[in-house]
Amino acid sequence: MEIEIKPATYEEKSILRNLMELAQYDYSEYDGYDVDEHGLYGYKYMDHYWTDSDRYPFLVRVSGKLAGFALVRVYDRRSDNSNIYSIGEYCILKKYRRQGIGQKLAAHIFTMFKGSWTIQTCDNNISAQSFWKSVTAPYPNSGFQPHNEREHMVELNFEVT
């Protein structure tokens, strides 16, 4: 199984937008969002990943087939001007889950963006919390805590050195 992780180009934006719809369908079980009148969830930050220098889109392929994506962003900056990174969105298509692909994607991203991280998810998404706990186990972290500003969200903070 050959896993390829590459930044998504502008020409691949529509591919990522389509995959995002599938991901949001999966997420709706936890966040309760509905589709709009056109049958779409929409993602208002999609274009920002090609216009904002603090956002980074990635596509994952397995043996040449699309298997998922990750959207990484600078979440905040510390007083020393160092970045705090976050996963804006993250999805491995169901067919490819539980094969280590998500772990390889996370490791790839953490290698690229060393420093402080925060991962946020719905408090009722236990499978996402389990995934992120296992992926971040090598890094010092305090486990998921309630999000300070968003109800029904939890966050995990850790350092990648």
C-alpha positions, 0 to 999 in steps of 0.5 A, a space after each residue: 500500500 503506497 500512501 502519498 500525502 501532498 499539499 492540495 493545489 489550487 486546481 485540486 480545490 474542487 476535489 477537496 471541497 467534494 471530500 469536505 462534503 463527505 466529511 461533514 456528512 460524517 461529522 453531522 452525527 456529532 455536530 447536528 448540522 444540516 444541509 442547506 437548500 441545495 443539499 450541501 453542507 458548505 464550508 465557509 473557510 475553503 477558499 481561505 486555504 488558498 488565499 491565507 498564508 496561515 492555512 495549509 490543505 493536504 490530500 491523501 492518496 492510497 495507491 493513487 486513489 483519493 483517501 482523505 485530507 487534512 486542513 492545517 491552520 495557524 490557530 493563534 500566535 504566542 507573545 514570542 510570535 511562535 505559532 499554535 497550530 490546529 487541525 481545521 478539518 481532518 478526514 480519512 474516508 471510511 474504506 481507508 480507516 483503521 489501516 494506519 493512514 490517519 496516523 501516517 498523515 498526522 505524523 507527516 503533518 506534525 513533522 512539517 509543523 513543529 511547535 504548539 498544537 491544539 486539536 478540537 472535536 465535539 465532546 460526544 465524538 469519542 472515536 475522534 478523541 481516541 484517535 487523537 489521544 493515540 496519535 499524540 501519545 508520543 507528545 506531552 499532553 494533558 488529555 482532552 479538556 472542555 473548550 473554554 469558548 465553545 460549548 460541546 467542544 473539547 480540546 487537546 493541547 500538546 507540543 511537537 518538538 
